[in-house]
Amino acid sequence: MSIRTVTMYGRDGCHLCDDARTQLAGLAAELGFSIEEIDIETDDDLHARYLERIPVIALDGEELFDFFVDESALRAALA
């Protein structure tokens, strides 16, 4: 089975992004998924799409959460 990827769309200076990053790092160590971070400020389309919603968390390309990580829902999605 391949390693699943959790993507976090965010930007520097976002305290909710910092919180999500910390939470995801702990979960990744436990559950064995990889984390990809995408800075929305590097792409105008991403910036326009996500600015009011960050952090946005996606699993294997499917958006799951805005603003925070729902740990129980992420565990269920990974199961």
LUMGUVEX-134426 format. One line per 4 residues: number of its first residue (from 1); their letters; for each residue z, x, y of N, C-alpha, C. Coordinates in steps of 0.02 Angstrom, whole numbers, plus 32768, in hexadecimal, padded with zeros to 4 digits. Each point is the difference from the previous one (the first is absolute). Layout:
NUM> A> Z/X/Y/Z/X/Y/Z/X/Y ~ ... $
END
This chain:
1> MSIR> 8000/802B/7FC5/8000/7FD5/803B/8000/802C/803E ~ 7FD7/7FEF/8030/7FFB/8029/803D/803A/7FF0/802F ~ 800E/802F/802B/8035/7FF7/8031/7FEA/7FCE/8035 ~ 802A/7FD0/800F/7FF2/7FCF/8034/800B/801F/8044 $
5> TVTM> 7FDE/7FE6/8032/8006/801A/8044/8019/7FCB/8030 ~ 8036/8011/8023/8019/7FD5/8036/7FEA/8020/8042 ~ 7FDD/7FD9/8028/7FE7/8018/8040/802A/7FE0/8038 ~ 8014/802A/802F/8024/7FE8/803A/7FD5/800D/803E $
9> YGRD> 7FED/7FCB/8022/7FDE/8005/8040/8034/7FFF/8037 ~ 8000/8033/802A/8032/8004/8035/7FEA/8030/8036 ~ 8031/8017/8027/7FF2/8032/8034/8040/8024/8012 ~ 7FF9/8039/8020/803A/8025/8017/8026/7FD8/8034 $
13> GCHL> 8042/8008/8000/8029/7FDE/8032/8012/7FB8/7FED ~ 7FF1/7FEC/7FC4/800E/7FBC/7FE9/803E/8003/7FD4 ~ 8038/7FE4/8018/803E/8005/7FD9/7FFD/7FD8/7FC0 ~ 7FDC/7FC8/8000/7FF8/7FDA/7FC2/7FD8/8028/7FCD $
17> CDDA> 7FCF/8028/8018/7FD9/802B/7FD4/802D/8036/7FE1 ~ 802C/801C/8029/802F/8033/7FE8/802D/7FE2/7FC9 ~ 8018/7FC4/800B/802B/7FDF/7FCE/7FDA/7FF4/7FC0 ~ 7FC2/7FE7/8006/7FD7/7FF2/7FC5/7FF0/8040/7FDA $
21> RTQL> 7FF1/8035/8025/7FF0/8041/7FE1/803A/8019/7FD5 ~ 803D/7FFB/801B/803C/8015/7FDC/800A/7FD6/7FC1 ~ 7FF8/7FBF/8008/8009/7FD2/7FC7/7FCB/800D/7FCA ~ 7FC1/8009/8015/7FCB/800C/7FD0/8009/8042/7FDB $
25> AGLA> 8018/8033/8023/800A/8041/7FE0/8033/7FFB/7FC8 ~ 8036/7FDB/800B/8032/7FF7/7FCC/7FE5/7FD9/7FC5 ~ 7FDA/7FCB/800E/7FE3/7FD8/7FCB/7FCB/8026/7FD9 ~ 7FD8/8029/8023/7FCC/8027/7FDE/801F/8032/7FCF $
29> AELG> 8038/801E/8014/8022/8030/7FD4/8019/7FDC/7FC1 ~ 8016/7FC2/8008/801A/7FDA/7FC8/7FC9/7FE1/7FD5 ~ 7FCD/7FE4/8020/7FCF/7FD7/7FDD/7FBE/8024/7FF2 ~ 7FF6/803A/801E/7FC6/8029/7FEF/7FBE/7FEB/801E $
33> FSIE> 7FFF/7FE7/803D/7FC1/7FF3/8022/7FF5/8034/8036 ~ 7FC1/8006/8016/7FF2/802F/8036/7FFF/7FD9/8042 ~ 800E/8024/8036/8000/7FE2/8043/7FC9/801F/802A ~ 7FD9/7FD6/801F/7FCC/8016/802F/8013/7FE2/8043 $
37> EIDI> 8003/802B/8033/800D/7FE7/8044/7FC1/8005/8029 ~ 7FF1/7FCA/8024/7FC6/7FFF/802C/8017/7FF1/8046 ~ 7FF1/802E/802E/8012/7FF9/8046/7FCB/7FD4/8021 ~ 8015/7FC4/8015/7FD0/7FD1/801D/7FE3/8018/8042 $
41> ETDD> 8021/8031/801F/7FE7/8018/8041/7FC4/802E/7FF8 ~ 7FED/8011/7FC3/7FC6/802C/7FF6/7FBF/7FD9/7FF9 ~ 8005/7FBD/8000/7FC5/7FD6/7FF5/8007/7FC1/802A ~ 7FD0/7FF4/802C/8004/7FC6/802E/8003/7FBE/7FDA $
45> DLHA> 7FDA/7FF9/7FCA/8001/7FC2/7FDA/8045/7FF5/7FE0 ~ 801C/8034/7FE1/8042/7FF9/7FE2/8035/7FF1/8035 ~ 7FFA/8020/8039/802F/7FF5/8037/7FFE/7FB6/8015 ~ 7FC5/7FE5/800A/7FF9/7FBB/8015/801A/7FD0/7FC9 $
49> RYLE> 7FF2/8011/7FC2/8012/7FD5/7FC8/804B/7FFE/7FF2 ~ 8022/803A/8007/8045/8005/7FE9/8034/8009/8037 ~ 7FEE/800C/803D/8030/8013/8034/803D/7FD2/8004 ~ 7FF5/7FBF/7FFE/8036/7FD0/8007/8026/7FF2/7FBF $
53> RIPV> 7FEB/8021/7FCA/801C/7FF0/7FBE/8023/803B/7FDE ~ 7FFD/803C/801B/8017/803B/7FDB/804B/8003/7FF7 ~ 8015/801F/7FC9/7FD4/801C/7FCD/7FE4/7FC9/7FD3 ~ 7FC4/800C/7FE8/7FE1/7FD5/7FCE/8000/8028/7FBF $
57> IALD> 8019/7FE1/7FCB/8005/8021/7FBF/7FCF/7FDF/7FD0 ~ 7FD7/8029/7FDF/7FD0/7FE8/7FD0/800A/8024/7FBD ~ 7FF1/7FDD/7FCA/8002/801D/7FBD/7FBA/7FFF/7FE4 ~ 7FE6/803B/7FF1/7FBC/8006/7FE4/7FCD/7FD8/802A $
61> GEEL> 8008/8002/8042/7FD0/7FE0/802D/8010/7FB8/8013 ~ 8031/7FE1/7FDF/8012/7FBB/8010/803D/7FFF/802E ~ 7FF8/7FE3/803B/8037/7FFD/8030/8037/7FD2/7FE5 ~ 803D/801B/8000/8039/7FDA/7FE7/8031/7FEC/8036 $
65> FDFF> 8010/802E/802E/8036/7FF4/8030/7FEC/8018/8046 ~ 801B/7FDD/8032/7FFD/8015/8046/8048/800B/8016 ~ 800B/8032/802A/8040/800E/8021/8036/8020/7FD5 ~ 8002/7FF2/7FBF/8035/801B/7FD6/7FE8/8001/7FB7 $
69> VDES> 8025/8023/7FD6/7FF3/8003/7FB9/802E/7FCF/7FDD ~ 7FE4/7FD1/7FDC/8027/7FD2/7FD6/8007/8023/7FBC ~ 8039/8020/7FF6/8009/802A/7FC5/7FF7/7FD9/7FBF ~ 801D/7FC6/7FFA/7FFA/7FDA/7FC2/7FB9/7FE9/7FF3 $
73> ALRA> 7FDC/7FEC/8035/7FBA/7FEC/7FF8/7FD4/803C/7FEE ~ 800F/803B/801C/7FD9/803C/7FEE/800D/8012/7FB8 ~ 803E/7FFE/7FEA/8010/800E/7FBA/7FD9/7FD1/7FD2 ~ 7FFE/7FC0/8011/7FDD/7FCE/7FD8/7FB5/800F/7FFF $
77> ALA> 7FE4/8012/8039/7FB8/800F/8004/7FEE/803D/7FD6 ~ 802E/8030/7FFC/7FF3/803D/7FDA/800A/7FF6/7FB4 ~ 8025/7FCC/7FEE/8010/7FF4/7FB9/7FC3/7FE8/7FD9 $
END
